[in-house]
Amino acid sequence: MSHPPIGKLLREWRASLRFSQFELALQADISARHLSCIETGKAQASRGVLVRLADVLGMPLRERNALMVAAGYAPQYPETPLDTPSLQMMQRAIDLIVAQQEPYPAFVVNRHWDVLRINDAAVRINQLVMGGRPPRHDNILRQVFDPEDIRSAIVNWEEVAVKFLHHLHQEIAASPRDEKAQALLDEVLRYPEVPHAWRHRDVTVAPSSILTMTFRSPRGELSFFETITTFATPRNVTLDEVRIECAFPADDPTAAVCMELAKQGVGRQAAVG
């Protein structure tokens, strides 16, 4: 039996989250028969029902729009460039967080780990660990997996790479129709010395209180841990997908190097993307 677009989409989401029709219907407060009819095209879902289904499935805003379109409705949430006038105050908030992170690195990335903005501290640390060479890529995952990029300076590369892959597998599971994320996974897995076992979603992540990323540098090893800032209850697809990653020194020597580089004024304001 062929299914309409919304039926295919719902089935993909249910399969990725291991929901039966009965479980999804129960949590969305609709009958299992009605959900079955929606999936087979025998019944039209109202916007309210779709919102409840999306809530239960934990869909990101982009996927919620896709669900609405598949059911024949207009997208529910706008998607605009980050520099559009309507997002001016949110842009200022991002700039403020990134600037206040000095003298430690900060990165603004989208859902595919494309770098949208970095602060001066990130430029300084990159220059130090890369011997003055800029990164080859404007994508964090490519930087971490390409042996000719920042990967060559990461002391605990395997631990870091596994953690990034774990997050990417989770992203794909959460958005099964995201072809770009799947293509990115396929790409990074083709880099040299990437274990075949890492192709599976259940890639093992070593238990630890928090992951630190350690770099080789002329000033000795530099270790950082990260915090991630996102917008609370966004109603714009762009804002829903923006993450601000702030790196903090994991030890006193790393903090001292960051302070020293800031005093020397190495680096300059940078923005990419």
N, C-alpha and C positions, 0 to 999 in steps of 0.2 A: 504494500500500500504506500502510495506517495503521500507526503505530508506537505502542507503549506509552509511558507517561510517561517511563520511563528512557531509552528509545530516542530520543525527541524531545530530551531534555536532553543526552544524549551527542552527538547530531548537532549541536546548537547550539554546544556547546563545541568540538567538533572544527572546525566551520566558522569560529568566531571566531578560533581559533588556527592555522587552516590545516593541520590534521592529517588525513591519510588514515586509514582504518581500519587499514591495514597498519602505518603509522608508530606509531599509538597502541598497537596491540596489541604491537608489537615492544618498545616502551619499557616497557610494563606487564607484560611477560613472560607474555603469554597468546597464544593463536593468533588469527589474524585471523578464522578461521571462528567461534571462540567469541564474539569481540566482535560479529561480525555477527549471531549468534543472540541475543545479549543485546539488541542494538538493535531487532531485529524481534520480540522476545518469545518466541522459540523456546527460549531457555535462561534459567535463573535465575542471576544473578550472586551469588556469595558476598560476604559483607562484606569479606573479604580482597581479593578482586578489585576491588571498588569502591574500597577504600582505595588500591590501587596505581594505578587509573585517575585518581583524584582527585589523587594525588601528581604524576603525569605532567602533568596538566592545570593544576597549580598552583592548585587551587580554594581560595578562602577558606573559612573554617569554615561560614559560612552556606550556601554553595553545596554543601559536602560534606553538610550535613544534608539539603538538598533532594534530592541524589542518592540518599541512603539511603532517604528517604521514597518517592521515585519507584520504587525497587526493592522496596518493601514492608517496609522495616525501620524501626525507631525511629530518631529523630535521634541522631547520634553525640555531639554537643556541646551542652551546656546554653547557654541564653541567659537571663541574669538582669539586673535593673537594676544599675547601677554601685554603688548604695548598699546592695546586699544584704549581710548579715553575712558571707557566704562570701567576699566580695571586699574585706573590710575592709582587709587589709594592702596590697592593690593600690591601693585608694583613698588610703591614707596615702602610698604612693609617688608617686602623681599629685600630691597636695597638696604634698608636699615639693619636687618638681621645679618646680611652678608658683611656690611661695613663694620658692625660691632663685633664680629668674630675675630677681627685683627687682634693680635698678630698671628692668629692661627687660621688655617685654611678653611674656606667655605666654598661649596659648589651648589649651583642650582641646576637640577636635572629634570627631565621629563620621564614618563613611564618606561621609555626604552633606554634610559640611562644616557641620552644625548645631553651633553653639557651646554646649558643655556647661558651660564654666567659663572665666573669665578672671581674671588677677591685677590688683592695683591699678595696676600700671604700664600695663597695656593700657587701663584706664579713663582714666588721666591723658592718655595719648597721644590716645585717641579724643576726649576733651573738647577738647584743644588744637586738633586738626586740623578738628574739626567745629564749632568755635565754641561749645562747651558743649552742643550738641545730641547726644542719644544716637543710635546707629545705628538706622535704620528696621527692620532685619532682624536676626534671631538666626542668620543663615546667612552664612558667609563669601562664598560665590559671589554671593548676592543683594546683599550689601554692595558687592562689587567691580563688579557690572554695573549696578546701579540708579543713574542719574544724580543722584537725590535722596539718595543715601546716601554712603558713604565714597569711591565712585568719583570724586565731584566734587573730592576733595582729592588724588587720585593723579596725580602729575606724569607718570609713564611708564605711563599706564593701558593703552595698547594692548599693550605688552610684557607687562605683568602679566596682562591678560585672556587673552592667547593662551596663556600658560603654564598658567593655571588650566584653560582649555578643553582643553588637551592632556592634563592629568591626568584630567579628567572623561571624555574620550573613552577613555582607557586603562582607567578604572574600568568603563565600560560594556562594553568589549571583554572585560575579565576576568570580568565578571558579566553575561552577555547577558540574563538573565532579570530584572535589577534594574529594574523599571518606575519606581521612584521616581527613580533616577539619570537615566533617559531623560527623565522628565517635567521634572526640574530642568534638564537640558540644553536642552530645548525652551523652557522658561520664560526662561532667561537670554539665549537667542538672540533673543528677541522685544524685548529692551530697545533703546532708540534707538541708532542709529549702530553697530550690531554688523554687521560685514561679512558678506555672504552666504556667502563662502568659508569662514568659520569653522564652518559646519555640518558640514564633512567631517572625518573622523577624522584625515586626514593634514595637519591644520592646521600651518602652518610655525612652528617655534619657533626663534628666533634663537640661534645658538651663543654661549655665554658660560660663563665658569667658574662663576658662580653668579648667580641672579637677585636683584636688590635692588629693593625697593619704596620709592619716594620720595614723600613727602607734602609738600604746601604747608602752612605753618603761620605764625602770627604771629611765631614765633621763627626763621623761615627754613625752608629745606627740610630735612626729616628723612629719612634713608635707613636702611633695615634689610635684613638678610638673615636667613633662617630656617634652623633645624635642626628635624628631626622625630624625636621619640622614640616608639617603639612597644614593646609587650611581646614579648619573645622567646618563641617556641614556646608561645603561649597555647592553652589548651584550653577556652576559653569564648568564645562568639560576641561578646559585648559587649567583652571585652578585645581580641579580634582586630581590632575595628573602631575602637578608640580611638587617637587620635593626639594627642600633645602637641607643639604648634608653638611654639618659642621664638624670639623675634625679638632680634637683636643689632644694635647700631649699626654701620653700614658706614663711619662716619667719626667723627672726634673731636668736631665740633660737635654731632652727634646724640647722642653719649654724654654730652656736657656738659649738654644740655637735659634728658635723662632724669634725670641726677643732680640737677639743679636742681629739677625738678618733684617728685622724691621728697622732697627736703628741705623743700619747701613743703607737703608732705602733701596735694597735690591728689588727689582721687579717693577711693574707698572700696572695701572688699571687695565683689566682685560675683560672682554665679553666676546662670546662666540655664539654661533647659531642664529 
